[in-house]
């Protein structure tokens, strides 16, 4: 058991560092190969760093590099994460931010004459893949997702409005700096980036599972032992075809729990009927995975 625990810890550490490195390369490639040549902005802190870089080029006697501004903007957010979220979580976020800043500097910009639509699409896809993979491995890329976690832990509310507001400022800045057609491309790359992240990182998605079974207790025990999820039970339910008395179990899970609950149901009652639907929002008591 000790060897297994040691292996799991080493595997988890390796996967998180690999995800940090992959994200850092992805954001650097998206920035220097597509967004900068296409004169468009990303979302969140990266886009805000690009905005400050543009302002320094035009109005200051010196230029503030996007990589340096990206790191500087993340510093107060990392301090917030250290005290409000968790030390282990913040440690990997620091690694990710540092690697991202370094790669933005090392992977040099290229002088390409590519259609801005191509830049918007590929920039959004590549950065979305890096961000989604990082989140899927349980690490943060810094910036707005840290702020979102703090807001959710403190108030239980979504930070979507804050994110939308910041991205609107970035899009407006792109319009004033490069023309409103570039603002449209910035909005497009932000949208694509978000969709790719959602396609890869599904942990935040919730599912409602309805189970009709003759063996409710075995399924309940398996779910509560494996996932610690609350379950609502409907008694005295009858099948219209068999006229056999059954029970209906309803629970809400993370998408990542889907494999486990399917195995539990198959093992407990191979003849159970199970349906799964996506849940837009969850109110009340729902145990989120802990962030440390």
C-alpha positions, 0 to 999 in steps of 0.5 A: 500500500505504501508503494502504491501511495508513493507511485500515485503521488509521483504520478500526480506530481509528474502529470501536474508538472507536464500539464504546466509545461504543456500549457506554457508552450501552448500559450506562448505559441498562441501568443507569438505565432497567432495573436500578436501577428494577427493584432488581436487579444486573448482573454483574461490576464494574458489579454490584459498583459497584451493590452498593457504591452500595446499601451506601453509601445504607443504612449511610453518611452519604453516597452513593457514585454507581455511576458513580464506584465503577465507575470507581474499581474499574476503576483497579487493573484498568487498571494491571494491564492496562497492565503485563500485557497491552498498552498499545494494549489498555489505551488503548482499555479506558481510553476505554471505562471513562471513557465508561461512567462519564460516560454513567452520570452523564449518562443520568439514571435514570428513575422507571418502574414496570415489571415487574421481569421486563421490567427483567431481560430488557431490561437484560440484552439491552441491556448484552449487545449493548453488551458483545458489540459492544465485544468483537467490535471487539477492545476490553475493557469493563474489569472481569472480562474483563481479569482473565480475560485476565491469568489465561489468559496467566499460567496458561492456565486459565479464569477462569470460577470467579472470575466465577461466585463474584463473580456469586454474591456479587452475587446474594446481596447482591441477595437480602439488599437487595431480597428473594430474588425480586429476586435471581432477577431479578438472576440472570436478567439476568446469564444473559441478558446472558451469552447475548447476549454469546455470540451477538454475540461469537464470537471465543472459540468454536473450531471443528474443521474436517475436509476430505476432498480430492484437493488437500491441499497447496494447502489446507494452503499456503492455511491456513498462509499466511492463518491460521498454523494447525496441520493433521493429515493422514490419508493413504491415505483412499479414497472409498466411492463413487468409490474415489479416493484422498484425504487428510483434513485436520483443523484447529482454528480460531476462528469468525472464521476460518471465511470464510477457510478456506471460501474457501481450500478452494473455491479449492483444491478445489471438490469437497472435502468439509468438515465443521465441529463446535464444540469445547468445549475445546482443549488443547495448542498453539493460537495465540490472536490476540495482544492488544496 
